Amino acid sequence: MTIKPVKIGNNTVGPGNPCYVIAEIGINHNGDIDIAKQLIKMSAQAGCDAVKFQKRTPELCVPLDQRNVIRETPWGQMTYMDYRYKVEFDESQYQDLANYASSLNVHLFASPWDVESVDFMVKMKHPVIKIPSASITDLELLEKIVSTKLPVIMSTGMSTMDQIDKAVSVLNKENLLIAHSTSAYPCDPAELNLKMIPVLQDRYQVPIGYSGHETGLQTTVAAVALGACFVERHVTLDRAMWGSDQSASVEPTGVQRLVRDIRTVESAIGDGIKKVYESELKPMSRLRKNS
């Protein structure tokens, strides 16, 4: 089985290529451009290939019955609608962040949660579009994303195989990447089900990755050993910061260790061809009685 790789900017993502590491900033910036830049810089210094945000048009995404619900926020009490606007960056801010990421040789893209946000991402010239698990059944959104002809990463959390099949049938498999995921924050390791990575690869024959929401790093590294061509983890400056995703995110030293361990495991996987290495010759001559 030959899996055709997908180009994301200047990176080739697929079997036999370096794992594409995505730092999911999401809304962990809490609407603060300086925090967003710190997260981008931290991710770049750790060796990540990309940073990802989330993009919403609040009046399209926030249900009517939620708009006036009062929430406790770092800025005091406000309606949920006002909060959603508070954590959204506008076009000039996104351009500033994209320029900053580019200066650090890191890709920047986002998950659009509505059709207008797809148009926004195209205008911003994002190199890839990420479909969040929550939107896998939003056929209008999927069709809009297909029309952009951009590479697409689709997460599969809280989805059945039938729902994944239907989404894949709408999307273009020539530029599709699929992320195995379990949408619990944080996720119990017993529910990560990493064996789905080779299952998805056999079923859809496109590059398969892993979007993790667990605490700890070892299971994400294990996903790479099982064949994940890309991985995505939420990142934060401090898990104690305000926000719903912070506790399931990886702090700076953890991001550094994660990328380091992924690269070590990639090197260790090898090519599956048995050989005697030069480093074994001296021990062989000393320990083996018969050649």
Number of C-alpha atoms within 10 A of each C-alpha: 6 7 15 17 20 19 15 19 12 8 15 17 21 23 18 14 13 16 24 20 22 24 28 28 25 20 22 27 24 18 16 14 16 11 15 21 17 14 23 28 18 21 29 21 14 19 19 25 20 22 27 23 22 20 23 23 17 18 12 13 13 14 12 11 7 11 17 13 12 15 14 11 14 12 8 8 12 16 15 20 20 16 21 17 15 14 18 21 19 12 13 10 12 19 14 14 19 22 15 17 20 13 11 15 14 23 26 25 24 24 24 24 22 21 17 15 19 24 15 18 21 15 10 16 14 19 18 24 25 22 23 19 21 14 20 21 14 13 14 11 19 22 15 16 25 17 11 15 14 19 22 25 21 27 26 25 20 13 16 10 10 9 14 20 12 14 20 18 10 13 20 18 18 13 20 24 27 29 28 27 26 25 21 15 16 16 16 12 14 7 12 22 12 22 12 17 23 17 13 19 19 13 9 17 18 23 26 30 32 28 27 28 25 25 18 13 18 12 15 25 21 15 26 23 15 16 23 27 28 26 25 23 25 26 30 31 20 14 16 9 15 14 14 11 19 24 21 21 28 25 19 18 11 16 25 18 13 23 22 14 18 23 16 12 15 17 11 10 12 10 8 6 5 7 6 8 7 8 8 9 11 9 10 13 11 8 9 8 7 6 5
